[in-house]
Amino acid sequence: MARKRKRRPPALLVYLLVRTVLCVLQALPLKVCYRIASFIGWLAYHLDRRHRDVALENLRFAFGSDLTDDDRQRIVRNVYRHFASVIVDMAFIVRKLHERNWRQYISLRGQEDVVRLLLSDRPVILQSGHFGNWEIGGYVFGLFGFRPCSVARTLDNPYLERLLRSFRVRTGQRIIYKKGAFDKVDSILRQGGTIAILNDQDAGSRGLFVEFFGRPASTHKGPALLALQHNAPVVVGYAVRLDDGLRYEMATSAVLDPSDSLEATNPVKHFTQRTAHALERAVRSAPEQYLWLHRRWKHQPTARRQRRPSPEQRRRPAA
């Protein structure tokens, strides 16, 4: 007997609830909103057992005996608190952050090489993961006059999709949706444009397996293929929260030139591994800001099946 699908709340009702929450948050002092976010994070940690267990398992994979059980519990509690606070930040950024006061909210580290690349004629790929506040990166780059084309997945709720899109394009960032995106991305890079992409989610059994925290992780190879095809440097960067005062540090973990991987036996895998290591270094700096709730190591490489010898091969005497 087929399982009955769980009925989801109507999309419009969810949208109205989200808009109401955002309006309430924007009407309150920021410090009060952070206290509310802290409570919501604490509540979600205790109620969301499924994702909490996934996060704890992921931390065991990533850090092994370097973390105690109490350490893992503490980090996961802070993961929930962090992402609840990020929602608060998103509600206030559009009202507070602009081109004349960005230094009050954003500090930059290691951006000199990135700026030089963005001002050059070379195509550039900005790559990150679900770490810190990945939405603010494209927003701030647009504020600075660099308007990347960001590859994103369409939300299931069309009303929330329009709401999120309005935030993303507010400073000039353009959005390319993943379905059928390859040709558009290829064209933009061919013209010397800039692409932004997240590449740290499980890519399924057919993904490219590279090490992430010392364990094989199925990873999309598209960014590496594009970088090698167009000789496009990949900037692995992130925006990490500094405190509860709407403060972020935008930092660069690595600037990787694809030509350095051309001599490798498998250039695509070699380059993908370099980007994975760069993201890992960033995550280690603030593990409580990474989305451990996702099953990053869901798929693992399987051994190739050995072909059964034919009857003729079985009769053939060994050499």
Secondary structure, 3 states (H helix, E strand, C coil): CCCCCCCCCCHHHHHHHHHHHHHHHHHCCHHHHHHHHHHHHHHHHHHCHHHHHHHHHHHHHHHHHHCCHHHHHHHHHHHHHHHHHHHHHHHHHHHHCCCCCHHHCEEEECCHHHHHHHHCCCCEEEEECCEECHHHHHHHHHHCCCCCEEEECCCCCHHHHHHHHHHHCCCCCEEEECCCHHHHHHHHHHCCCEEEEECCCCCCCCCEEEEECCEEEEECCHHHHHHHHHCCCEEEEEEEEEECCCEEEEEEEEEECHHHHCCCCCHHHHHHHHHHHHHHHHHHHCHHHECCCCCCCCCCCCCCCCCCCCHHHHHCCCC
